[in-house]
Amino acid sequence: MIGGGPLRSASLLEYLSRHFAVDAIVFHQGGDPDPRCAMPHDVVEKLDVIELPRHSKGSLARTTRNAFRLLRNRPPLLDRFAGFEGAISRLISGRRYDAAIMEHFWCAPYVRQIRRSAKAVILDLHNIESAWHRSLADTESGSRALALRRFAAISARLERRWLPLFDHLLTASINDADALRRIVPGARIAVYPNALPEIPPPPRVERHEIVFSGNLEYAPNIAAVRFFHGRIWPALRLRWPDLRWKIVGKNPEGVRRIVEADPKIELTGYVDDAVASLACAQVAVVPVLAGSGTRIKILEAWAAATPVVSTMLGAEGLGSTHGQNILIADDPGNFTESVSQLLASPEKRREIGAAGRKIFEERFTWTAAWTRLDLIFRNDARQASV
């Protein structure tokens, strides 16, 4: 289980390696796996790594950093990845590329360095940064909500400044594409959906449990766990006394304080195969209240044929249909009732789970998603370098 962002980048990189000679520049921070070992040699011809300065993850250090970022009008990740213009210029000096693909909005300011060596520059937007901050602010209160709204406003200004400089913008959903057209009218925008590799249907050995999955230090996931734990889980636990709630994902310390007092909640931490883990649950819950893009956690549940109950925002951009391949509920009471309907009916679980598996196979495998990229990267450029 590597997370939605890395999975999206991996799908794009795999596509490019099948059609082009690929060089890559990767940022790395201490404690993460070394990309020189993790990157397959048949995917990238030349790999360069830029080391990020060490940052403490402690709450005091993070609060202090963000306070200075507010003073300097620098959103957190744009600030984190800033200052490497010279390093990037040196790494691509003397090289010419038919196209350059940049991942994440916080790398957008490097478009000026990259354009000197590339005929076309494409930005892959995993999220719309201003919308991400704005939606997260709605789940918070006090000074944290004020800071997030300020970061949203700053991000919106920077989006209007940087996004028009790219030849193409890739987004994860039609919803994000529509939002981008309002920010940068006239931009060339293509929807490249989040997707998973081809995954055979895993064996389903259901336990009496529900599951939530994701990177557990990611702010929207923390907010989702807090919301579910406080507003939905108590009613479910009362109605289903033997039910267990399994929380799967890396960085479990991000939510441990929220759930550690309840013996019916299991924090598994990182798992090698998220889909196999999800296949053991009766229901996957996605009580997401904030974020942008689309949720890989739903695609993984669909791949596992595990029925999903999600908020409307959690399911946004996937083209799902309530009552057919997912159940949608925003109100805590409706969410509780939807989960309970599935827990009470093996037949309903099989029906919703099978429909989810079908939409995964038809629309959200890498092979299906790559057809969108063919519209940008034509076959006559197969021998070019990227």
Secondary structure, DSSP 8 states (H G I E B T S, - for coil): ---HHHHHHHHHHHHHHHHSB-EEEEEE-TTS--HHHHS-TTT-SEEEEEE------SHHHHHHHHHHHHHTT--HHHHHT-S-HHHHHHHHTT--EEEEEEESGGGGGGHHHHHTTEEEEEEEESS-HHHHHHHHHTT--HHHHHHHHHHHHHHHHHHHHHGGG-SEEEESSHHHHHHHHHHSTT--EEE----B-----------SEEEEES-TTSHHHHHHHHHHHHHTHHHHHHH-TT-EEEEE-S-THHHHHHHTT-TTEEEEE--S-HHHHHTT-SEEEE---S-SS--HHHHHHHHTT--EEE-TTTTTTS---BTTTBEE--SHHHHHHHHHHHHH-HHHHHHHHHHHHHHHHHHSBHHHHHHHHTTTS-GGGTTSB-
